[in-house]
Amino acid sequence: MAMRVTVLGGGVIGLSAAWYAARAGFHVEVVDRDSPHGGSWVAGGMLAPVTEAWPGDENVLALGVESLELWPEFARELGVELSPVGTLAVAVDRADVEVLDQLCAYLARMGRSATRLTGRELRALEPGLGTVRSGLSVPGDLAVDNRVLLRALREACAGSGVVFVAESAVDPDVTIIAAGAWSRDLHPSLRDVIRPVKGEILRLGARPGALPPPRHTIRAHVSGRPVYMVPREGGFVLGATQYEAGFDGDVTVGGVRDLLRDAEVVWPGIAEYALVETAAGFRAGSPDNAPVIDWLEPGVLAATGHHRNGLLLAPVTARRVLTLLREGGNSR
Protein backbone atom coordinates (compact mmCIF):
# COMPACT_ATOMS: atom_id res chain seq x y z
CA MET A 1 0.00 0.00 0.00
CA ALA A 2 1.12 3.57 -0.70
CA MET A 3 2.26 5.56 2.29
CA ARG A 4 -0.41 7.84 3.77
CA VAL A 5 0.76 11.42 4.22
CA THR A 6 -1.02 14.23 6.05
CA VAL A 7 0.18 17.77 5.39
CA LEU A 8 -0.69 20.31 8.07
CA GLY A 9 -0.97 23.64 6.29
CA GLY A 10 -2.45 24.83 3.00
CA GLY A 11 -0.04 27.63 2.14
CA VAL A 12 2.46 27.53 -0.69
CA ILE A 13 4.88 25.25 1.19
CA GLY A 14 2.24 22.73 2.27
CA LEU A 15 0.58 22.67 -1.15
CA SER A 16 3.87 22.30 -3.01
CA ALA A 17 4.95 19.41 -0.78
CA ALA A 18 1.53 17.77 -1.13
CA TRP A 19 1.58 18.10 -4.92
CA TYR A 20 5.03 16.58 -5.26
CA ALA A 21 4.17 13.73 -2.90
CA ALA A 22 0.85 12.93 -4.62
CA ARG A 23 2.46 12.90 -8.05
CA ALA A 24 5.02 10.43 -6.69
CA GLY A 25 2.28 8.01 -5.67
CA PHE A 26 1.70 8.82 -1.99
CA HIS A 27 -1.84 9.09 -0.61
CA VAL A 28 -1.99 12.71 0.54
CA GLU A 29 -4.43 14.83 2.49
CA VAL A 30 -4.00 18.50 3.35
CA VAL A 31 -5.41 19.90 6.56
CA ASP A 32 -6.18 23.52 5.70
CA ARG A 33 -8.00 25.96 7.97
CA ASP A 34 -7.65 28.79 5.44
CA SER A 35 -6.37 31.56 7.69
CA PRO A 36 -6.67 35.06 6.19
CA HIS A 37 -3.34 35.85 7.86
CA GLY A 38 -1.34 33.08 6.20
CA GLY A 39 1.96 34.37 4.88
CA SER A 40 1.35 32.96 1.39
CA TRP A 41 -1.91 34.88 0.94
CA VAL A 42 -0.45 38.29 1.81
CA ALA A 43 2.99 37.82 0.23
CA GLY A 44 4.42 40.26 -2.29
CA GLY A 45 5.45 37.49 -4.67
CA MET A 46 9.13 38.39 -5.04
CA LEU A 47 11.45 35.56 -6.06
CA ALA A 48 14.60 37.48 -5.25
CA PRO A 49 17.34 35.64 -3.36
CA VAL A 50 20.05 38.09 -4.41
CA THR A 51 18.34 41.27 -3.26
CA GLU A 52 17.26 39.50 -0.05
CA ALA A 53 20.87 38.51 0.67
CA TRP A 54 22.76 39.84 3.68
CA PRO A 55 25.98 38.87 5.49
CA GLY A 56 25.41 35.92 7.78
CA ASP A 57 22.66 34.45 5.60
CA GLU A 58 24.94 32.57 3.23
CA ASN A 59 23.01 29.31 3.57
CA VAL A 60 19.74 31.10 2.84
CA LEU A 61 21.25 32.75 -0.25
CA ALA A 62 22.56 29.45 -1.59
CA LEU A 63 19.22 27.71 -1.02
CA GLY A 64 17.37 30.62 -2.59
CA VAL A 65 19.54 30.61 -5.70
CA GLU A 66 19.06 26.86 -6.03
CA SER A 67 15.30 27.25 -5.75
CA LEU A 68 15.17 30.15 -8.20
CA GLU A 69 16.69 27.88 -10.84
CA LEU A 70 13.78 25.47 -10.33
CA TRP A 71 11.10 28.14 -10.64
CA PRO A 72 10.68 28.37 -14.44
CA GLU A 73 9.87 24.66 -14.72
CA PHE A 74 7.79 24.75 -11.52
CA ALA A 75 5.72 27.64 -12.92
CA ARG A 76 5.40 26.02 -16.35
CA GLU A 77 3.97 22.83 -14.87
CA LEU A 78 1.46 24.87 -12.88
CA GLY A 79 0.55 27.13 -15.80
CA VAL A 80 1.58 30.22 -13.81
CA GLU A 81 3.23 33.24 -15.40
CA LEU A 82 6.42 34.74 -14.00
CA SER A 83 7.49 38.37 -14.25
CA PRO A 84 11.04 38.26 -15.66
CA VAL A 85 11.94 41.97 -15.62
CA GLY A 86 14.05 41.83 -12.46
CA THR A 87 14.50 44.07 -9.44
CA LEU A 88 15.70 47.60 -8.94
CA ALA A 89 17.07 48.21 -5.45
CA VAL A 90 17.12 51.96 -4.82
CA ALA A 91 18.43 54.30 -2.15
CA VAL A 92 16.98 57.68 -1.23
CA ASP A 93 19.58 59.31 1.07
CA ARG A 94 23.27 58.97 1.86
CA ALA A 95 22.72 56.41 4.63
CA ASP A 96 20.56 54.31 2.31
CA VAL A 97 23.33 54.41 -0.30
CA GLU A 98 25.70 52.99 2.31
CA VAL A 99 23.32 50.08 2.86
CA LEU A 100 23.33 49.36 -0.88
CA ASP A 101 27.12 49.66 -0.91
CA GLN A 102 27.29 46.97 1.78
CA LEU A 103 24.92 44.74 -0.18
CA CYS A 104 26.86 45.24 -3.41
CA ALA A 105 30.19 44.44 -1.72
CA TYR A 106 28.71 41.35 -0.09
CA LEU A 107 27.28 40.10 -3.38
CA ALA A 108 30.66 40.57 -5.04
CA ARG A 109 32.32 38.48 -2.32
CA MET A 110 29.68 35.79 -2.86
CA GLY A 111 30.23 35.80 -6.61
CA ARG A 112 26.84 37.37 -7.35
CA SER A 113 26.68 40.35 -9.64
CA ALA A 114 24.47 43.40 -9.52
CA THR A 115 24.83 46.46 -11.75
CA ARG A 116 25.26 49.85 -10.08
CA LEU A 117 23.03 52.59 -11.48
CA THR A 118 22.87 56.33 -10.93
CA GLY A 119 19.63 58.09 -10.12
CA ARG A 120 19.38 59.27 -13.71
CA GLU A 121 19.90 55.72 -15.04
CA LEU A 122 17.23 54.42 -12.67
CA ARG A 123 14.70 57.01 -13.85
CA ALA A 124 15.49 56.13 -17.47
CA LEU A 125 14.32 52.59 -16.66
CA GLU A 126 11.41 53.68 -14.45
CA PRO A 127 10.35 57.29 -15.18
CA GLY A 128 7.93 57.27 -12.26
CA LEU A 129 10.71 57.08 -9.68
CA GLY A 130 11.19 60.05 -7.41
CA THR A 131 14.42 61.56 -6.12
CA VAL A 132 16.55 58.45 -5.68
CA ARG A 133 20.33 58.75 -5.37
CA SER A 134 21.49 55.43 -6.77
CA GLY A 135 20.59 51.79 -7.01
CA LEU A 136 21.29 48.27 -8.17
CA SER A 137 19.81 46.35 -11.07
CA VAL A 138 19.34 42.63 -10.45
CA PRO A 139 17.95 41.26 -13.73
CA GLY A 140 17.86 37.61 -12.62
CA ASP A 141 15.14 38.13 -10.02
CA LEU A 142 11.62 36.95 -10.80
CA ALA A 143 8.18 37.64 -9.38
CA VAL A 144 4.88 35.75 -9.27
CA ASP A 145 1.31 36.62 -8.35
CA ASN A 146 1.02 34.78 -5.04
CA ARG A 147 -2.75 34.35 -5.18
CA VAL A 148 -2.70 33.01 -8.73
CA LEU A 149 0.01 30.62 -7.55
CA LEU A 150 -2.04 29.40 -4.59
CA ARG A 151 -5.07 28.72 -6.78
CA ALA A 152 -2.92 26.87 -9.31
CA LEU A 153 -1.34 24.74 -6.59
CA ARG A 154 -4.72 23.79 -5.16
CA GLU A 155 -5.92 22.78 -8.61
CA ALA A 156 -2.74 20.80 -9.26
CA CYS A 157 -3.10 19.05 -5.90
CA ALA A 158 -6.74 18.17 -6.54
CA GLY A 159 -5.83 16.90 -10.01
CA SER A 160 -3.19 14.65 -8.43
CA GLY A 161 -5.61 13.14 -5.93
CA VAL A 162 -4.90 15.27 -2.86
CA VAL A 163 -7.83 15.44 -0.43
CA PHE A 164 -8.51 18.69 1.45
CA VAL A 165 -9.99 18.54 4.94
CA ALA A 166 -10.48 20.92 7.88
CA GLU A 167 -9.68 18.16 10.39
CA SER A 168 -7.86 14.89 9.77
CA ALA A 169 -9.71 11.67 10.51
CA VAL A 170 -6.95 9.28 9.44
CA ASP A 171 -3.88 7.86 11.10
CA PRO A 172 -1.12 8.79 8.64
CA ASP A 173 2.22 7.10 8.18
CA VAL A 174 3.84 10.53 7.96
CA THR A 175 2.69 13.96 9.10
CA ILE A 176 4.31 16.99 7.45
CA ILE A 177 4.15 20.15 9.55
CA ALA A 178 3.95 23.01 7.06
CA ALA A 179 1.70 25.44 8.91
CA GLY A 180 3.99 28.45 8.74
CA ALA A 181 4.07 30.50 11.93
CA TRP A 182 1.50 28.20 13.53
CA SER A 183 3.92 25.26 13.21
CA ARG A 184 5.41 26.24 16.57
CA ASP A 185 2.30 24.90 18.31
CA LEU A 186 2.28 21.57 16.47
CA HIS A 187 5.43 19.94 17.84
CA PRO A 188 7.48 20.54 21.00
CA SER A 189 10.78 20.80 19.12
CA LEU A 190 9.44 23.73 17.07
CA ARG A 191 8.15 25.71 20.03
CA ASP A 192 11.33 27.68 20.59
CA VAL A 193 12.44 27.67 16.95
CA ILE A 194 9.51 29.08 14.96
CA ARG A 195 7.95 32.43 15.77
CA PRO A 196 5.39 34.68 14.04
CA VAL A 197 6.79 37.78 12.36
CA LYS A 198 3.98 40.14 11.47
CA GLY A 199 3.93 41.98 8.16
CA GLU A 200 1.42 44.40 6.66
CA ILE A 201 0.83 44.87 2.93
CA LEU A 202 -1.28 47.18 0.82
CA ARG A 203 -2.72 46.56 -2.62
CA LEU A 204 -3.02 49.63 -4.80
CA GLY A 205 -4.91 50.07 -8.06
CA ALA A 206 -4.15 52.65 -10.76
CA ARG A 207 -7.04 55.07 -11.24
CA PRO A 208 -7.75 56.84 -14.56
CA GLY A 209 -5.07 59.42 -15.24
CA ALA A 210 -2.57 57.95 -12.79
CA LEU A 211 0.93 57.02 -13.89
CA PRO A 212 1.18 53.32 -14.76
CA PRO A 213 2.73 51.03 -12.13
CA PRO A 214 6.44 50.21 -12.34
CA ARG A 215 7.58 47.48 -14.69
CA HIS A 216 10.27 46.25 -12.31
CA THR A 217 9.97 45.16 -8.73
CA ILE A 218 11.20 48.14 -6.73
CA ARG A 219 12.96 47.55 -3.42
CA ALA A 220 13.90 50.73 -1.61
CA HIS A 221 15.45 52.00 1.56
CA VAL A 222 13.95 55.25 2.77
CA SER A 223 15.80 56.69 5.77
CA GLY A 224 16.74 53.14 6.73
CA ARG A 225 13.24 51.70 6.34
CA PRO A 226 12.69 49.01 3.70
CA VAL A 227 9.74 49.22 1.34
CA TYR A 228 8.93 47.26 -1.81
CA MET A 229 6.56 47.58 -4.75
CA VAL A 230 5.72 44.51 -6.82
CA PRO A 231 3.76 45.12 -10.04
CA ARG A 232 0.37 43.51 -10.54
CA GLU A 233 -2.02 43.98 -13.43
CA GLY A 234 -3.50 47.43 -12.98
CA GLY A 235 -1.51 48.27 -9.87
CA PHE A 236 0.99 46.89 -7.40
CA VAL A 237 1.51 45.32 -4.00
CA LEU A 238 3.17 47.57 -1.45
CA GLY A 239 4.92 46.17 1.59
CA ALA A 240 6.05 45.32 4.04
CA THR A 241 6.24 46.25 7.65
CA GLN A 242 7.89 43.80 10.02
CA TYR A 243 7.02 43.45 13.70
CA GLU A 244 7.69 41.01 16.50
CA ALA A 245 4.09 41.26 17.67
CA GLY A 246 2.94 37.68 18.18
CA PHE A 247 -0.31 36.79 16.42
CA ASP A 248 -1.72 40.32 16.32
CA GLY A 249 -3.70 40.30 13.08
CA ASP A 250 -4.72 43.97 13.00
CA VAL A 251 -3.56 46.28 10.24
CA THR A 252 -2.38 49.34 12.14
CA VAL A 253 -2.85 52.96 11.17
CA GLY A 254 0.87 53.51 11.75
CA GLY A 255 1.80 50.66 9.44
CA VAL A 256 -0.37 51.98 6.61
CA ARG A 257 0.92 55.53 7.15
CA ASP A 258 4.56 54.45 7.10
CA LEU A 259 4.21 52.36 3.96
CA LEU A 260 2.38 55.09 2.03
CA ARG A 261 4.73 57.83 3.23
CA ASP A 262 7.87 55.96 2.22
CA ALA A 263 6.41 54.68 -1.03
CA GLU A 264 5.41 58.20 -2.08
CA VAL A 265 9.04 59.31 -1.72
CA VAL A 266 10.10 56.53 -4.08
CA TRP A 267 7.10 56.68 -6.45
CA PRO A 268 5.41 60.09 -6.13
CA GLY A 269 2.52 59.18 -8.42
CA ILE A 270 1.22 56.78 -5.78
CA ALA A 271 -1.05 59.52 -4.43
CA GLU A 272 -3.32 59.07 -7.47
CA TYR A 273 -3.83 55.36 -6.82
CA ALA A 274 -6.75 53.67 -5.09
CA LEU A 275 -6.15 51.83 -1.83
CA VAL A 276 -7.75 48.51 -2.74
CA GLU A 277 -6.79 46.27 0.19
CA THR A 278 -4.93 46.24 3.48
CA ALA A 279 -3.85 42.97 5.09
CA ALA A 280 -1.63 41.58 7.82
CA GLY A 281 0.02 38.18 7.77
CA PHE A 282 2.54 36.15 9.71
CA ARG A 283 5.86 34.94 8.40
CA ALA A 284 7.40 31.89 10.04
CA GLY A 285 10.60 33.26 11.52
CA SER A 286 13.53 31.13 12.66
CA PRO A 287 16.69 32.00 14.63
CA ASP A 288 18.98 31.93 11.57
CA ASN A 289 16.34 32.85 8.93
CA ALA A 290 16.79 29.37 7.42
CA PRO A 291 13.90 26.90 7.07
CA VAL A 292 13.53 23.66 8.98
CA ILE A 293 13.09 20.85 6.42
CA ASP A 294 13.80 17.57 8.17
CA TRP A 295 12.50 14.76 10.34
CA LEU A 296 11.51 15.80 13.86
CA GLU A 297 10.78 12.24 14.97
CA PRO A 298 9.72 9.00 13.29
CA GLY A 299 6.62 9.78 11.26
CA VAL A 300 6.84 13.58 11.61
CA LEU A 301 8.51 15.90 9.10
CA ALA A 302 8.85 19.68 9.31
CA ALA A 303 8.78 22.06 6.36
CA THR A 304 8.55 25.46 8.00
CA GLY A 305 10.51 28.52 9.13
CA HIS A 306 10.90 30.07 5.67
CA HIS A 307 10.52 33.64 6.98
CA ARG A 308 10.48 36.06 4.01
CA ASN A 309 11.23 33.36 1.43
CA GLY A 310 8.25 31.01 1.48
CA LEU A 311 7.28 31.51 -2.15
CA LEU A 312 10.88 31.53 -3.36
CA LEU A 313 11.76 28.29 -1.57
CA ALA A 314 8.60 26.35 -2.49
CA PRO A 315 10.07 24.14 -5.24
CA VAL A 316 13.32 23.31 -3.43
CA THR A 317 11.39 22.58 -0.23
CA ALA A 318 8.95 20.29 -2.02
CA ARG A 319 11.82 18.45 -3.66
CA ARG A 320 13.59 18.01 -0.31
CA VAL A 321 10.41 16.77 1.38
CA LEU A 322 9.84 14.24 -1.40
CA THR A 323 13.41 12.98 -1.03
CA LEU A 324 12.88 12.49 2.70
CA LEU A 325 9.59 10.68 2.12
CA ARG A 326 11.17 8.36 -0.43
CA GLU A 327 14.11 7.60 1.84
CA GLY A 328 11.66 6.88 4.63
CA GLY A 329 14.47 6.58 7.11
CA ASN A 330 12.49 8.06 9.96
CA SER A 331 8.96 7.16 8.91
CA ARG A 332 7.27 4.95 11.42
C-alpha positions in Angstrom: 0.0 0.0 0.0 1.1 3.6 -0.7 2.3 5.6 2.3 -0.4 7.8 3.8 0.8 11.4 4.2 -1.0 14.2 6.1 0.2 17.8 5.4 -0.7 20.3 8.1 -1.0 23.6 6.3 -2.5 24.8 3.0 0.0 27.6 2.1 2.5 27.5 -0.7 4.9 25.3 1.2 2.2 22.7 2.3 0.6 22.7 -1.2 3.9 22.3 -3.0 4.9 19.4 -0.8 1.5 17.8 -1.1 1.6 18.1 -4.9 5.0 16.6 -5.3 4.2 13.7 -2.9 0.9 12.9 -4.6 2.5 12.9 -8.1 5.0 10.4 -6.7 2.3 8.0 -5.7 1.7 8.8 -2.0 -1.8 9.1 -0.6 -2.0 12.7 0.5 -4.4 14.8 2.5 -4.0 18.5 3.4 -5.4 19.9 6.6 -6.2 23.5 5.7 -8.0 26.0 8.0 -7.7 28.8 5.4 -6.4 31.6 7.7 -6.7 35.1 6.2 -3.3 35.9 7.9 -1.3 33.1 6.2 2.0 34.4 4.9 1.3 33.0 1.4 -1.9 34.9 0.9 -0.4 38.3 1.8 3.0 37.8 0.2 4.4 40.3 -2.3 5.4 37.5 -4.7 9.1 38.4 -5.0 11.5 35.6 -6.1 14.6 37.5 -5.3 17.3 35.6 -3.4 20.0 38.1 -4.4 18.3 41.3 -3.3 17.3 39.5 0.0 20.9 38.5 0.7 22.8 39.8 3.7 26.0 38.9 5.5 25.4 35.9 7.8 22.7 34.4 5.6 24.9 32.6 3.2 23.0 29.3 3.6 19.7 31.1 2.8 21.3 32.8 -0.2 22.6 29.4 -1.6 19.2 27.7 -1.0 17.4 30.6 -2.6 19.5 30.6 -5.7 19.1 26.9 -6.0 15.3 27.2 -5.7 15.2 30.2 -8.2 16.7 27.9 -10.8 13.8 25.5 -10.3 11.1 28.1 -10.6 10.7 28.4 -14.4 9.9 24.7 -14.7 7.8 24.8 -11.5 5.7 27.6 -12.9 5.4 26.0 -16.4 4.0 22.8 -14.9 1.5 24.9 -12.9 0.5 27.1 -15.8 1.6 30.2 -13.8 3.2 33.2 -15.4 6.4 34.7 -14.0 7.5 38.4 -14.2 11.0 38.3 -15.7 11.9 42.0 -15.6 14.0 41.8 -12.5 14.5 44.1 -9.4 15.7 47.6 -8.9 17.1 48.2 -5.5 17.1 52.0 -4.8 18.4 54.3 -2.2 17.0 57.7 -1.2 19.6 59.3 1.1 23.3 59.0 1.9 22.7 56.4 4.6 20.6 54.3 2.3 23.3 54.4 -0.3 25.7 53.0 2.3 23.3 50.1 2.9 23.3 49.4 -0.9 27.1 49.7 -0.9 27.3 47.0 1.8 24.9 44.7 -0.2 26.9 45.2 -3.4 30.2 44.4 -1.7 28.7 41.4 -0.1 27.3 40.1 -3.4 30.7 40.6 -5.0 32.3 38.5 -2.3 29.7 35.8 -2.9 30.2 35.8 -6.6 26.8 37.4 -7.3 26.7 40.4 -9.6 24.5 43.4 -9.5 24.8 46.5 -11.7 25.3 49.9 -10.1 23.0 52.6 -11.5 22.9 56.3 -10.9 19.6 58.1 -10.1 19.4 59.3 -13.7 19.9 55.7 -15.0 17.2 54.4 -12.7 14.7 57.0 -13.9 15.5 56.1 -17.5 14.3 52.6 -16.7 11.4 53.7 -14.5 10.3 57.3 -15.2 7.9 57.3 -12.3 10.7 57.1 -9.7 11.2 60.1 -7.4 14.4 61.6 -6.1 16.5 58.5 -5.7 20.3 58.8 -5.4 21.5 55.4 -6.8 20.6 51.8 -7.0 21.3 48.3 -8.2 19.8 46.4 -11.1 19.3 42.6 -10.5 17.9 41.3 -13.7 17.9 37.6 -12.6 15.1 38.1 -10.0 11.6 36.9 -10.8 8.2 37.6 -9.4 4.9 35.7 -9.3 1.3 36.6 -8.3 1.0 34.8 -5.0 -2.8 34.4 -5.2 -2.7 33.0 -8.7 0.0 30.6 -7.5 -2.0 29.4 -4.6 -5.1 28.7 -6.8 -2.9 26.9 -9.3 -1.3 24.7 -6.6 -4.7 23.8 -5.2 -5.9 22.8 -8.6 -2.7 20.8 -9.3 -3.1 19.0 -5.9 -6.7 18.2 -6.5 -5.8 16.9 -10.0 -3.2 14.6 -8.4 -5.6 13.1 -5.9 -4.9 15.3 -2.9 -7.8 15.4 -0.4 -8.5 18.7 1.4 -10.0 18.5 4.9 -10.5 20.9 7.9 -9.7 18.2 10.4 -7.9 14.9 9.8 -9.7 11.7 10.5 -7.0 9.3 9.4 -3.9 7.9 11.1 -1.1 8.8 8.6 2.2 7.1 8.2 3.8 10.5 8.0 2.7 14.0 9.1 4.3 17.0 7.4 4.1 20.1 9.6 4.0 23.0 7.1 1.7 25.4 8.9 4.0 28.5 8.7 4.1 30.5 11.9 1.5 28.2 13.5 3.9 25.3 13.2 5.4 26.2 16.6 2.3 24.9 18.3 2.3 21.6 16.5 5.4 19.9 17.8 7.5 20.5 21.0 10.8 20.8 19.1 9.4 23.7 17.1 8.1 25.7 20.0 11.3 27.7 20.6 12.4 27.7 16.9 9.5 29.1 15.0 7.9 32.4 15.8 5.4 34.7 14.0 6.8 37.8 12.4 4.0 40.1 11.5 3.9 42.0 8.2 1.4 44.4 6.7 0.8 44.9 2.9 -1.3 47.2 0.8 -2.7 46.6 -2.6 -3.0 49.6 -4.8 -4.9 50.1 -8.1 -4.1 52.7 -10.8 -7.0 55.1 -11.2 -7.8 56.8 -14.6 -5.1 59.4 -15.2 -2.6 57.9 -12.8 0.9 57.0 -13.9 1.2 53.3 -14.8 2.7 51.0 -12.1 6.4 50.2 -12.3 7.6 47.5 -14.7 10.3 46.2 -12.3 10.0 45.2 -8.7 11.2 48.1 -6.7 13.0 47.5 -3.4 13.9 50.7 -1.6 15.5 52.0 1.6 13.9 55.3 2.8 15.8 56.7 5.8 16.7 53.1 6.7 13.2 51.7 6.3 12.7 49.0 3.7 9.7 49.2 1.3 8.9 47.3 -1.8 6.6 47.6 -4.7 5.7 44.5 -6.8 3.8 45.1 -10.0 0.4 43.5 -10.5 -2.0 44.0 -13.4 -3.5 47.4 -13.0 -1.5 48.3 -9.9 1.0 46.9 -7.4 1.5 45.3 -4.0 3.2 47.6 -1.4 4.9 46.2 1.6 6.1 45.3 4.0 6.2 46.3 7.6 7.9 43.8 10.0 7.0 43.4 13.7 7.7 41.0 16.5 4.1 41.3 17.7 2.9 37.7 18.2 -0.3 36.8 16.4 -1.7 40.3 16.3 -3.7 40.3 13.1 -4.7 44.0 13.0 -3.6 46.3 10.2 -2.4 49.3 12.1 -2.8 53.0 11.2 0.9 53.5 11.8 1.8 50.7 9.4 -0.4 52.0 6.6 0.9 55.5 7.2 4.6 54.4 7.1 4.2 52.4 4.0 2.4 55.1 2.0 4.7 57.8 3.2 7.9 56.0 2.2 6.4 54.7 -1.0 5.4 58.2 -2.1 9.0 59.3 -1.7 10.1 56.5 -4.1 7.1 56.7 -6.4 5.4 60.1 -6.1 2.5 59.2 -8.4 1.2 56.8 -5.8 -1.0 59.5 -4.4 -3.3 59.1 -7.5 -3.8 55.4 -6.8 -6.8 53.7 -5.1 -6.2 51.8 -1.8 -7.7 48.5 -2.7 -6.8 46.3 0.2 -4.9 46.2 3.5 -3.9 43.0 5.1 -1.6 41.6 7.8 0.0 38.2 7.8 2.5 36.2 9.7 5.9 34.9 8.4 7.4 31.9 10.0 10.6 33.3 11.5 13.5 31.1 12.7 16.7 32.0 14.6 19.0 31.9 11.6 16.3 32.9 8.9 16.8 29.4 7.4 13.9 26.9 7.1 13.5 23.7 9.0 13.1 20.9 6.4 13.8 17.6 8.2 12.5 14.8 10.3 11.5 15.8 13.9 10.8 12.2 15.0 9.7 9.0 13.3 6.6 9.8 11.3 6.8 13.6 11.6 8.5 15.9 9.1 8.9 19.7 9.3 8.8 22.1 6.4 8.5 25.5 8.0 10.5 28.5 9.1 10.9 30.1 5.7 10.5 33.6 7.0 10.5 36.1 4.0 11.2 33.4 1.4 8.3 31.0 1.5 7.3 31.5 -2.1 10.9 31.5 -3.4 11.8 28.3 -1.6 8.6 26.4 -2.5 10.1 24.1 -5.2 13.3 23.3 -3.4 11.4 22.6 -0.2 9.0 20.3 -2.0 11.8 18.5 -3.7 13.6 18.0 -0.3 10.4 16.8 1.4 9.8 14.2 -1.4 13.4 13.0 -1.0 12.9 12.5 2.7 9.6 10.7 2.1 11.2 8.4 -0.4 14.1 7.6 1.8 11.7 6.9 4.6 14.5 6.6 7.1 12.5 8.1 10.0 9.0 7.2 8.9 7.3 5.0 11.4 
